[in-house]
Amino acid sequence: MSSKKTINFLIVGQGIAGTTLAHKLHENGKAVHLIDNKHQSSSSLIAGGVIHPMSFKRAILSWKADLLIPAAKAHYKAFEARFKTKVFNELDMTRVFSSMEEQNNWQGRMADAPMKDIIGDEEFGLNFPFGSGKVNMAGRLDVALYLSRSKEFFKEEKIISEEQFDYSQLTHSKTGIEYKGIVAENIVFCEGYKITQNPYFNYIPLSPTKGEILIIKTKDLPDCILSQGCFVMPIGDAKYVLGATYDRENINQETTKLGKEQLIKKLKAIGDFDFEIIEHRAGVRPTTHDRRPILGRHPKNSNMHIFNGLGSKGVMLAPHFAGELIEHITKGAQLNEEVSVSRYSKKHLHKCLI
């Protein structure tokens, strides 16, 4: 009979959430093991990877940006140093104004703290009818490379199993869980929108959103991120990511003609560029109604946890909130009600199958 493997944390899902959590746990000296179905349901592989501090509609800082961005940059740069792999680039970002009203609002915000250090005027080579503004603190994570290099490490360490997680094989008690010969003190589900099929957390009212992106090639665009109804982001070799669409009705991973047309229309609203479409991708984001992540302990099973709901800002959210979740599980730190899974438990737990 083979001996059982004893660990601190079993992580289900190796998208941005699960990968980042695994690295942080490993840094904290915790023994981990991941279960992943080769990203077959992950939205992470179609994520643009953009990090920026703005909520453009009102020209204000996005939620907790002053906390989240430094944490994200520190994590990805530490990853680069550890694995000798370049995955994160600081990039200039340009907001293309859609009206004189937006331009005037931007100009007014530039004098206010803390915005004066984050936004500014921009002298730009392209001729935008209403002008443009500069955004500091922006950057891009090469998500696919971050995940693939991480998987290489997990394989080298023999701490990942590439398979579909089978809930029927999971047993649990007050002291821990067991899954196919793995005995763990805790299990954390990082399954993206597939959490709706998880019998322990299917009560959570997730609001999945399908997104489509295009990879285009052009010599007409600058080497910076452009934002105006979409984002256009350089990824090297005259290639750019153009994204993204938001579809709450058709929750699947199929690309569509409509999605392509919407993206092309958004690009043409910025300017008349010659470009070639290289690739068309689609994925489903695990978004929530209140646009806040979901983390914390299951209300009935103390060694079961969730790290989900990162939506379209997973690259920016994952490092900080992975750290918060670890502090919560290992040291009993209180989670803010804004992100705690407890905000759903009282109202929706009766829908849980188990």
C-alpha positions as CSV (number, residue, x, y, z in Angstrom):
1,M,0.0,0.0,0.0
2,S,1.4,3.4,-1.0
3,S,2.0,5.9,1.8
4,K,-0.2,9.0,2.0
5,K,1.1,12.5,1.2
6,T,0.6,14.9,4.1
7,I,0.5,18.6,3.3
8,N,-0.8,21.9,4.7
9,F,-2.8,23.1,1.7
10,L,-4.5,21.4,-1.3
11,I,-5.3,24.0,-4.0
12,V,-7.9,23.3,-6.7
13,G,-7.2,25.4,-9.8
14,Q,-4.0,26.8,-11.2
15,G,-5.2,30.0,-12.7
16,I,-4.0,33.4,-11.5
17,A,-5.7,32.9,-8.1
18,G,-4.4,29.4,-7.4
19,T,-1.0,30.0,-8.8
20,T,-0.4,33.2,-6.8
21,L,-1.7,31.6,-3.6
22,A,0.5,28.5,-4.1
23,H,3.6,30.7,-4.5
24,K,2.8,32.8,-1.4
25,L,2.2,29.7,0.7
26,H,5.4,28.1,-0.5
27,E,7.3,31.3,0.5
28,N,5.7,30.9,3.9
29,G,7.1,27.4,4.3
30,K,3.8,25.7,3.8
31,A,3.6,22.4,1.9
32,V,1.1,22.6,-1.0
33,H,-0.3,20.5,-3.8
34,L,-2.4,21.7,-6.7
35,I,-5.1,20.0,-8.8
36,D,-5.7,21.5,-12.2
37,N,-7.4,20.4,-15.4
38,K,-4.8,22.0,-17.7
39,H,-6.6,25.4,-17.6
40,Q,-9.5,24.0,-19.6
41,S,-11.9,26.3,-17.8
42,S,-9.5,29.1,-16.8
43,S,-10.1,32.7,-17.9
44,S,-6.5,33.4,-16.9
45,L,-5.1,32.4,-20.2
46,I,-7.1,35.0,-22.1
47,A,-6.5,37.7,-19.5
48,G,-4.9,40.8,-21.0
49,G,-2.8,41.2,-17.8
50,V,-3.2,45.0,-17.6
51,I,-2.6,46.7,-14.2
52,H,-3.6,50.3,-13.8
53,P,-5.0,52.5,-11.0
54,M,-7.9,54.2,-12.6
55,S,-11.7,54.1,-12.7
56,F,-12.0,56.1,-15.9
57,K,-15.7,56.8,-15.8
58,R,-15.3,59.3,-13.0
59,A,-11.5,59.8,-13.3
60,I,-10.8,58.5,-9.8
61,L,-8.7,55.8,-8.2
62,S,-10.1,52.4,-8.6
63,W,-11.0,50.4,-5.4
64,K,-7.9,49.9,-3.2
65,A,-5.5,50.7,-6.1
66,D,-3.0,52.4,-3.9
67,L,-2.8,49.1,-1.9
68,L,-3.2,46.5,-4.7
69,I,-0.8,47.8,-7.3
70,P,2.3,48.0,-5.1
71,A,1.5,44.5,-3.8
72,A,1.1,43.1,-7.3
73,K,4.3,44.7,-8.6
74,A,6.3,43.4,-5.7
75,H,5.0,39.9,-6.1
76,Y,5.6,39.7,-9.9
77,K,9.1,41.2,-9.6
78,A,10.0,38.8,-6.8
79,F,8.8,36.0,-9.1
80,E,11.0,37.2,-11.9
81,A,14.0,37.3,-9.6
82,R,13.3,33.8,-8.2
83,F,12.7,32.1,-11.6
84,K,14.9,34.3,-13.8
85,T,11.9,34.8,-16.1
86,K,10.7,38.2,-17.2
87,V,6.9,38.3,-16.9
88,F,6.1,41.9,-15.8
89,N,6.6,45.1,-17.7
90,E,5.9,48.7,-16.5
91,L,4.3,50.4,-19.4
92,D,3.1,53.9,-20.1
93,M,-0.7,54.2,-20.4
94,T,-2.7,56.7,-22.4
95,R,-6.3,57.5,-21.8
96,V,-7.9,58.6,-25.1
97,F,-10.7,61.1,-24.2
98,S,-14.1,60.5,-25.8
99,S,-15.5,64.0,-25.2
100,M,-14.6,67.6,-24.1
101,E,-16.4,66.8,-20.9
102,E,-14.0,63.9,-20.1
103,Q,-11.0,66.1,-21.0
104,N,-12.2,68.9,-18.7
105,N,-12.9,66.5,-15.9
106,W,-9.4,65.0,-16.3
107,Q,-7.8,68.4,-16.2
108,G,-9.7,69.2,-13.0
109,R,-8.6,66.0,-11.3
110,M,-4.9,66.6,-12.1
111,A,-4.6,69.2,-9.3
112,D,-6.1,67.0,-6.6
113,A,-4.2,64.7,-4.3
114,P,-3.5,61.9,-4.8
115,M,-4.5,62.1,-8.5
116,K,-1.8,64.7,-9.3
117,D,0.8,62.0,-9.0
118,I,-1.1,59.4,-11.0
119,I,-2.5,61.3,-14.0
120,G,-1.1,64.1,-16.2
121,D,-1.1,65.8,-19.6
122,E,0.2,63.9,-22.6
123,E,1.8,65.2,-25.8
124,F,1.0,62.4,-28.1
125,G,2.0,61.6,-31.7
126,L,-1.5,60.4,-32.7
127,N,-4.2,62.9,-33.4
128,F,-7.1,62.3,-31.0
129,P,-10.0,64.7,-31.5
130,F,-10.5,65.3,-27.8
131,G,-6.9,64.8,-26.7
132,S,-5.5,62.3,-24.2
133,G,-4.0,62.0,-20.8
134,K,-1.2,60.0,-19.2
135,V,-1.6,57.4,-16.5
136,N,1.2,56.4,-14.2
137,M,1.5,53.1,-12.2
138,A,0.4,51.0,-15.2
139,G,1.9,47.7,-16.4
140,R,1.3,44.3,-17.9
141,L,1.8,40.7,-16.7
142,D,2.5,38.1,-19.3
143,V,-0.2,35.8,-17.8
144,A,0.5,32.8,-20.0
145,L,4.2,32.9,-19.2
146,Y,3.6,33.4,-15.5
147,L,1.3,30.4,-15.4
148,S,3.4,28.1,-17.6
149,R,6.7,28.9,-15.8
150,S,4.8,28.3,-12.5
151,K,3.5,24.9,-13.7
152,E,7.1,23.9,-14.7
153,F,8.1,24.6,-11.1
154,F,5.1,22.8,-9.6
155,K,5.9,19.8,-11.8
156,E,9.6,19.8,-10.9
157,E,8.6,19.8,-7.2
158,K,6.0,17.1,-7.9
159,I,3.3,19.2,-6.3
160,I,0.7,19.4,-9.1
161,S,-1.7,16.8,-10.5
162,E,-3.2,17.5,-13.9
163,E,-6.7,16.1,-13.7
164,Q,-10.3,17.1,-13.3
165,F,-11.1,17.4,-9.6
166,D,-13.5,14.7,-8.4
167,Y,-15.6,16.0,-5.5
168,S,-16.8,12.4,-4.8
169,Q,-13.3,11.5,-3.8
170,L,-13.0,14.2,-1.2
171,T,-13.6,13.3,2.5
172,H,-13.3,15.8,5.3
173,S,-13.4,16.0,9.1
174,K,-12.7,18.6,11.7
175,T,-9.0,18.0,11.5
176,G,-8.5,18.0,7.7
177,I,-9.4,16.6,4.3
178,E,-8.3,13.7,2.2
179,Y,-8.3,13.4,-1.5
180,K,-6.8,10.4,-3.5
181,G,-4.1,9.7,-0.9
182,I,-3.4,13.4,-0.2
183,V,-4.1,14.4,3.4
184,A,-4.2,18.2,3.9
185,E,-5.0,20.5,6.8
186,N,-6.9,22.8,4.4
187,I,-8.3,22.9,0.9
188,V,-8.7,26.1,-1.1
189,F,-11.0,26.1,-4.2
190,C,-9.7,28.5,-6.9
191,E,-11.9,27.3,-9.7
192,G,-13.0,30.5,-11.4
193,Y,-16.5,30.4,-12.8
194,K,-16.6,26.6,-12.4
195,I,-17.2,27.2,-8.7
196,T,-20.9,27.1,-9.7
197,Q,-20.4,23.3,-10.0
198,N,-18.7,22.9,-6.6
199,P,-21.2,21.2,-4.1
200,Y,-19.6,23.1,-1.2
201,F,-19.7,26.6,-2.6
202,N,-22.4,26.5,-5.3
203,Y,-24.6,28.7,-3.1
204,I,-22.5,31.8,-4.0
205,P,-24.3,34.0,-6.6
206,L,-21.4,34.3,-9.0
207,S,-22.1,36.4,-12.1
208,P,-19.9,34.9,-14.8
209,T,-19.0,37.2,-17.7
210,K,-17.7,36.0,-21.0
211,G,-14.9,38.0,-22.6
212,E,-13.3,37.9,-26.0
213,I,-9.9,39.4,-27.1
214,L,-8.1,39.7,-30.4
215,I,-4.3,39.5,-31.0
216,I,-3.5,42.0,-33.8
217,K,-0.4,43.0,-35.7
218,T,0.2,46.6,-36.7
219,K,2.9,49.2,-37.2
220,D,0.5,52.0,-36.6
221,L,0.2,51.8,-32.9
222,P,2.5,53.2,-30.2
223,D,4.5,51.1,-27.7
224,C,2.1,51.9,-24.8
225,I,-1.3,50.9,-23.5
226,L,-4.2,52.8,-25.0
227,S,-7.6,52.9,-23.2
228,Q,-10.9,54.2,-24.6
229,G,-13.8,51.8,-24.5
230,C,-11.3,49.0,-24.7
231,F,-7.6,48.5,-24.1
232,V,-4.9,48.1,-26.7
233,M,-1.7,46.7,-25.3
234,P,1.7,46.0,-26.9
235,I,3.1,42.5,-26.4
236,G,6.1,42.7,-28.7
237,D,7.0,42.0,-32.3
238,A,4.4,44.7,-33.4
239,K,1.6,42.6,-31.8
240,Y,-1.1,43.9,-29.5
241,V,-3.9,42.6,-27.4
242,L,-7.2,44.2,-28.1
243,G,-9.9,43.6,-25.5
244,A,-12.2,43.0,-24.2
245,T,-15.9,42.3,-24.6
246,Y,-18.4,41.7,-21.7
247,D,-21.2,39.1,-22.3
248,R,-23.3,37.9,-19.4
249,E,-25.7,35.9,-21.6
250,N,-23.6,33.4,-23.4
251,I,-21.4,31.7,-20.8
252,N,-19.1,29.6,-22.9
253,Q,-15.6,29.7,-24.3
254,E,-16.4,30.0,-28.0
255,T,-15.3,32.9,-30.1
256,T,-18.0,34.8,-32.0
257,K,-18.3,37.0,-35.1
258,L,-20.2,39.5,-33.0
259,G,-17.3,39.7,-30.4
260,K,-14.8,40.2,-33.2
261,E,-16.9,43.0,-34.8
262,Q,-17.4,44.7,-31.4
263,L,-13.6,44.8,-30.8
264,I,-12.8,46.1,-34.3
265,K,-15.4,48.8,-33.8
266,K,-13.9,49.8,-30.5
267,L,-10.4,50.0,-32.1
268,K,-11.7,52.2,-34.9
269,A,-13.3,54.5,-32.4
270,I,-9.7,55.3,-31.2
271,G,-8.2,55.7,-34.7
272,D,-8.0,54.5,-38.2
273,F,-5.3,51.9,-38.1
274,D,-4.1,49.2,-40.5
275,F,-3.9,45.9,-38.7
276,E,-4.0,42.1,-39.2
277,I,-5.9,39.8,-36.9
278,I,-3.5,37.0,-35.6
279,E,-5.7,35.3,-33.1
280,H,-9.2,35.4,-31.5
281,R,-9.7,34.0,-28.0
282,A,-12.6,33.7,-25.5
283,G,-12.9,32.9,-21.8
284,V,-15.3,33.3,-18.9
285,R,-14.4,35.6,-16.0
286,P,-15.6,34.7,-12.4
287,T,-17.2,38.1,-11.7
288,T,-19.4,39.1,-8.8
289,H,-22.4,41.4,-8.5
290,D,-20.5,43.8,-6.3
291,R,-17.2,43.5,-8.2
292,R,-15.4,42.3,-5.1
293,P,-13.4,39.1,-4.7
294,I,-14.6,36.2,-2.6
295,L,-12.4,34.7,0.0
296,G,-12.6,32.9,3.3
297,R,-13.8,29.8,5.2
298,H,-16.8,27.7,4.4
299,P,-19.5,28.5,7.1
300,K,-19.9,24.8,8.0
301,N,-16.6,23.2,7.0
302,S,-13.7,25.0,8.8
303,N,-10.9,23.5,6.7
304,M,-12.5,24.4,3.3
305,H,-11.9,27.8,1.8
306,I,-12.5,29.8,-1.3
307,F,-10.4,32.3,-3.3
308,N,-12.5,33.4,-6.3
309,G,-14.4,36.3,-7.9
310,L,-11.3,38.2,-9.2
311,G,-13.1,39.1,-12.4
312,S,-11.3,41.2,-15.0
313,K,-8.7,42.5,-12.5
314,G,-7.3,39.2,-11.2
315,V,-3.7,40.2,-12.0
316,M,-4.0,43.2,-9.8
317,L,-6.1,41.6,-7.0
318,A,-4.5,38.2,-6.6
319,P,-1.2,39.0,-4.8
320,H,-2.7,41.2,-2.0
321,F,-5.7,39.0,-1.3
322,A,-3.8,35.8,-1.5
323,G,-1.8,37.3,1.4
324,E,-4.9,38.3,3.3
325,L,-6.4,34.8,2.9
326,I,-3.2,33.2,4.2
327,E,-3.2,35.5,7.3
328,H,-6.9,34.6,7.8
329,I,-6.4,30.8,7.7
330,T,-3.0,30.6,9.5
331,K,-3.3,33.4,12.0
332,G,-7.0,34.0,12.4
333,A,-6.9,37.5,10.9
334,Q,-10.3,39.0,10.3
335,L,-11.4,39.4,6.7
336,N,-13.0,42.6,5.6
337,E,-16.7,42.1,5.0
338,E,-16.3,43.6,1.5
339,V,-14.4,40.5,0.4
340,S,-15.4,37.8,2.9
341,V,-17.4,34.9,1.7
342,S,-19.6,35.4,4.8
343,R,-21.4,38.2,3.0
344,Y,-23.2,35.6,1.0
345,S,-23.5,32.8,3.5
346,K,-26.5,33.9,5.6
347,K,-28.6,34.7,2.6
348,H,-27.6,31.9,0.2
349,L,-26.2,29.0,2.1
350,H,-29.5,27.1,2.0
351,K,-28.9,26.6,-1.7
352,C,-25.8,24.5,-1.0
353,L,-26.1,20.9,-2.1
354,I,-23.9,19.6,0.8
